[in-house]
Amino acid sequence: MSSKISVTIIARSVAAALACILLLTGGALAGATKAQVKDTLTLRTGPGMRYDQTSTLPVGAALDVQRCMALWCLVTHKSQQGWAARDHLSFGKYPRGFMSGPKMAHVLRGSGKVCFFTGTKFTGASICSTTGTVMPDLALYGYDNAFQSVKIEGEVSVHACRDFYFGSWCETIAADQPVLNRYLRRGLSSYRVW
């Protein structure tokens, strides 16, 4: 059996497994980030042009983004799930262009530190950072999607995002949160302390 046929069989098996999960969860997976289609979008069975096309979505279609990697995102639209080219998605309220997610008011506050905890109410393992710290990919430190609460000490704020390199949904936090909001709780992948 050639390696191209093996990859196709594996990709279709993964797509079938994802479809079963989608059906069992009623089409809505917890913690998904919202996005819009900004250009006509082709869904594929895997993250790349070499994977088979499964469907096409129109401009403005609402999507749930499960996870992004470099140039591709795993998305769900109604009963359809597949991989979409990231440059065809808008993470803002309306389709506005590449990486046009919500505009955050970054408040430069001063000195202090921000501590993220793996447990709610400031419990469990933690990472603390001071003003100026930039953590673009928590997976490199073994803490991707691990945190559930944040404590702010002093005059700082933190710009926290669901995906690495500040992609997807982000929030600026300037006060303690014993439980992170539903988009960041066990979904935080990057942050910057101001």
N, C-alpha and C positions, 0 to 999 in steps of 0.2 A: 504494500500500500504506500503510495507516495506521501510525502510530508504535507503537501498542499491539501490532499484529500483528508488526512488526519486532522489538520487544523480546521477544515470546514466542518467535519463531524463534531469536533470538540466545541466549536463556536455554536453550532446548532443545538448541541446538548445543553450548553450553558444558557442559551436563549430559551429553550424549553423549560429549564429549571426556573429561570426568572419569571417566565409566564405563569408557572404553577404558583410561585410565591405571590405574584400579583393577584391571581384569582383567589387565593386563600385569604389575603389581607383585604379583599374588597376594593383593590385598586389604590388604596391610600396608605403609603408606608410612612410611619412616624418620622418626624424630624426632617422632612424634605424641605428644600429651599425652593421658593417660587421663582419662576423666570417666564419670559415671553419669547416667542420666536420673532426675530427681527428681519430675517430673510427666509425665503422658502427653505425648509429644512428637511433633509433626508435622514431618517432613522436607520441605523445599521445594527447588525448582530454583535459587533465588537467595536472597540475604540480605534478605528482607522479606516482609510479608504479601501483597503483590501477586503473588508468584510462585506457580506451581502447586504443589500438594501432591503428593508422591511416595509417602510411606508414613507409618505411625504406629508409634512404638516405645513399649513398656511401661515403667512405673516400674522402675528398677533395671537396665535394659539397659546393658551396658558399651559405651563409645564410644571411638574414637580421634579426638581433636580436632586437625585440621591447622592451623587458624588462626582467630583471632577478630578481629572488628572491632566496634566500638561495641556493638551489641545482638545480633549474630548470629555463629555459629561454623560453619565447614565441618567436618562430622563424617563418620566412617565407622562403620558397624555391620555386621559380617559382610560381606555382598556389597552392602550399600546405602550410598550416599553422598549427602549433601545438606546443606542449610543448616538449622540449628536455632536457635531463639530461646535466647539465652544464659541467660535467667532460668529455663529449664527444666533446666539442667545443674548438676551438682555436681562440683567438681574434687577433692574429697576421696576417701577410700577408700570411703565409703558415701554415698548420697544424703542430704544434710543441709540443703540450702537454698542460696539465692543466694550466690555467691562464698564458699562454705564451704570452700575449699581447705585444704591442710594447714596446721596451726598451727605457725608457726615461732617458735623461742625466739630473740628478738633480743637479742644480747649487746651492751650498750653498753660499748665497750672503752676508747676514748681517742683520742689523736692519732695521725696517720699518714696513709697514702694507699693507694689501691687503683688498680692499673693493669690495664686490659683490653687484650689484644693480638689483632690480626687473625690472627696465625700461632700455631702451637703452640710451646711452650717459650719463651714471651715474645719472639717475633719479630714483625716487621711493624709496621704503624701501631698507635698506642695512644691511649687516653684515660685520664688519671689524675684521680682525684677524692679529696678529703679528707673527713674526718668531717662529716656533716651534708648532704652533697651528695645531691640527689634527681634522678634522671633518669627521668621517667615514660614517655618515648617516644623511644627512640634513633633512630627513623626521622627525627625532626626534625633530627638532626645527621648524617644519612647513614651511620649505623652499625648499623641494624637487622639482626639476624641475621648480624653480621660477626665476632664475637669467638670465639677458640678457646682462649685461656689467660688466667689472671689471676695477678697478683703482688700480695701483701699486704706493705706496709712499715709497721712500727710496730704500735700496739695498736688496730687497727680490724678490722671485719668488714663484709661486704657482703651485702645481701639481693638476690639476682639472680632475675629472672623471665622466663619464655618470652614472655609477651604484654605489650603496653603497659599502663601503669597497674597493674602488679603483678598482672595476671590470670594464670590458668592455673597452671602448675607453677612453684614457686619453691624456692630453696635458700639457706641462709645459709652463706657461705664465710668462714672465719677463717684460712686458711692458703693458701700458694701452690698453684695447680693448673696444671701445665705443659700439661695438656690438660683442658679443661672436660668435665664429664660429658656423656653423649650427649644429654640433654634441653636443655642450654644451649649446647653447642658449635654455633656457627653458628645459634643459635636464641634468643639473648639479646635482649630488647626493652626491658627496664626494670631499673633497679637503684637501691638506696638504701644509702649508706655510713653505718655506725654507729660 
